[in-house]
Amino acid sequence: MTTKYDVAIIGGGIGGLMAAYEIKKNDPDMRVIILERGYEQENRHCPAGAGQPCVHCKVCSIAGGFAGAGAFSDGKFNLGTAYGGMIGDELGETVAMQYINEVDHVLEQFADDYPPLYKSSEALKLKCLQNNLRLLDMNVRHLGTDKNYKTMLRLIDHLKEQDVEMKARTECVDIDKTEDGYSLSLVQKDQPLTIDTKRIIIATGRSGADFVKKMCHKFGVHINANSVDIGVRVEMKDAIWREFSSVIYEPKILYRTKTFEDRTRMFCFNQGGLVSAENNNGIITANGHSFAEPEKKTDNCNFAILSSIHFEGDFDKPTEYAQNIARNMNFAGEGNIIVQRFGDLKRGRRTNAHRLGANSVIPTLKAFPGDLSIVLPYRALTNIIETIYALDKVAPGTANDDTLLYGCENKYYSIRPSHDGNFAIAKDMYLIGDGSGITRGLSQSGAMGLYVGDRITGQ
Ligand SMILES: Cc1cc2nc3c(=O)[nH]c(=O)nc-3n(C[C@H](O)[C@H](O)[C@H](O)COP(=O)(O)OP(=O)(O)OC[C@H]3O[C@@H](n4cnc5c(N)ncnc54)[C@H](O)[C@@H]3O)c2cc1C
């Protein structure tokens, strides 16, 4: 069966949802469909359960499904352009901020008790500066995992009320040009299906990187080189970072390492949080989140330390490079993430079950006790260790022997296809969100969705 849509959105994360929202707000008569290869939001369940190892589902319910990679996230909305993506560079600060703030206003409609903003702190900025660290300026709206989840459910309900068609477990596997638009080849619950549409918004997130690359090659879109981040998730007692988290909620800190003069960053901080596992096409990496409700808080906090790797010359496979590191980590971790005590890493020995059992920081994720240094590249590992010591100067205790490191946590943004200035990579084909290599977080991905929604409806 073939049906004609005005806009087909591939991917049901915040980018795709915000695009649909804006299109319907501006032009309620447009026929819009969202195709999502994962499950409906309410049917997304990780069979491993909290704290248990990953069981390798075909489509990871943590990374994909309606509400996207952000569904079970901490729901931290970074209302600025200093991090979380590069739409400030793409659109200019004023326009970028207009759309980032608009994401905040849209979400406010669907959340109960919208939480207040955490603002940046001059005193903490100075403390960091005095220790060669740069605390990034940003206002943050922290919804927390549960409130964020409910807000996204309500946004999706609203879109359904606006007659946006939502197709779960429907993967787009190919796109062909037709006379007046595009034909999409889909696999819906293992059955092939084709739909016709005038325009396409590709909003497939990081997990859709292979699909985007395939389509860029097919439609002759130039791909620009991008970097990858290799790193670890770090977990320790919550009290160690409370001076920061009680004031600014999420410290995001840059550091220039001593040995290599590379830039590292501490980010994605979760106060009272849990370390989580993420399955990206069979590769398990670490992440973290936290609940807003006090009774769901743990005694720990966690954050990522990432070391950026830039490739020079014609090397166009940075994602594959980083995936191979993560794959090796899973191989060495018997199919899982590896956890290591910082004290063991320093002493050049693996963490074993005995030492982990006696650790004062109790791990919130069941991972394989092992040795990160047998997998992580020397340069990245050196950068990570130096960053931990630098952070210890502003939050003493960060470099304690019992601090836990989970490996690895990689961020892939390698493909950054060229676009026309309005995120169209071909005629009537837009690429938005984390899959575009331009955004790296909820606010900016959502902002790109709203922006493209406006372009499509001529606003
Ligand atoms: C555990 C975790 C915690 C996070 N916490 C935060 C946070 O607190 N704050 C923050 O700003 N960011 C956070 N992030 C990052 C944030 O979730 C992403 O930046 C954001 O979700 C990107 O949105 P997106 O719509 O571009 O892509 P995604 O949310 O990844 O959505 C893309 C969707 O497309 C689907 N898809 C992919 N390929 C296809 C295909 N071929 N056909 C159909 N569907 C397809 C996927 O299943 C997925 O659901 C977190 C991420 C994780 C995993």
The ligand as a Gaussian input file, in Angstrom:
#p B3LYP/6-31G(d) Opt

LIG

0 1
 C       21.357000       7.422000      29.253000
 C       21.373000       8.751000      28.537000
 C       21.278000       9.908000      29.276000
 C       21.280000      11.149000      28.622000
 N       21.077000      12.269000      29.372000
 C       20.966000      13.460000      28.757000
 C       20.618000      14.618000      29.497000
 O       20.326000      14.558000      30.699000
 N       20.593000      15.824000      28.843000
 C       20.862000      15.925000      27.506000
 O       20.812000      17.031000      26.976000
 N       21.140000      14.825000      26.772000
 C       21.194000      13.597000      27.362000
 N       21.465000      12.492000      26.624000
 C       21.646000      12.655000      25.183000
 C       20.273000      12.822000      24.535000
 O       19.457000      11.747000      24.895000
 C       20.426000      12.919000      23.028000
 O       21.263000      14.011000      22.732000
 C       19.065000      13.130000      22.364000
 O       18.204000      12.059000      22.673000
 C       19.211000      13.253000      20.852000
 O       17.941000      13.324000      20.294000
 P       17.684000      12.868000      18.783000
 O       16.211000      13.013000      18.560000
 O       18.611000      13.597000      17.905000
 O       18.101000      11.330000      18.714000
 P       17.590000      10.083000      19.552000
 O       17.016000      10.493000      20.847000
 O       18.717000       9.113000      19.546000
 O       16.381000       9.509000      18.681000
 C       16.597000       8.898000      17.452000
 C       15.561000       7.780000      17.284000
 O       15.646000       7.313000      15.931000
 C       15.404000       5.917000      15.916000
 N       15.985000       5.380000      14.688000
 C       17.303000       5.268000      14.379000
 N       17.445000       4.778000      13.127000
 C       16.185000       4.581000      12.637000
 C       15.669000       4.091000      11.378000
 N       16.484000       3.741000      10.376000
 N       14.320000       4.009000      11.224000
 C       13.477000       4.391000      12.251000
 N       13.916000       4.843000      13.443000
 C       15.256000       4.955000      13.628000
 C       16.076000       5.434000      17.196000
 O       15.510000       4.201000      17.622000
 C       15.810000       6.581000      18.180000
 O       14.663000       6.358000      18.962000
 C       21.441000      11.230000      27.232000
 C       21.558000      10.050000      26.484000
 C       21.517000       8.834000      27.108000
 C       21.596000       7.579000      26.293000

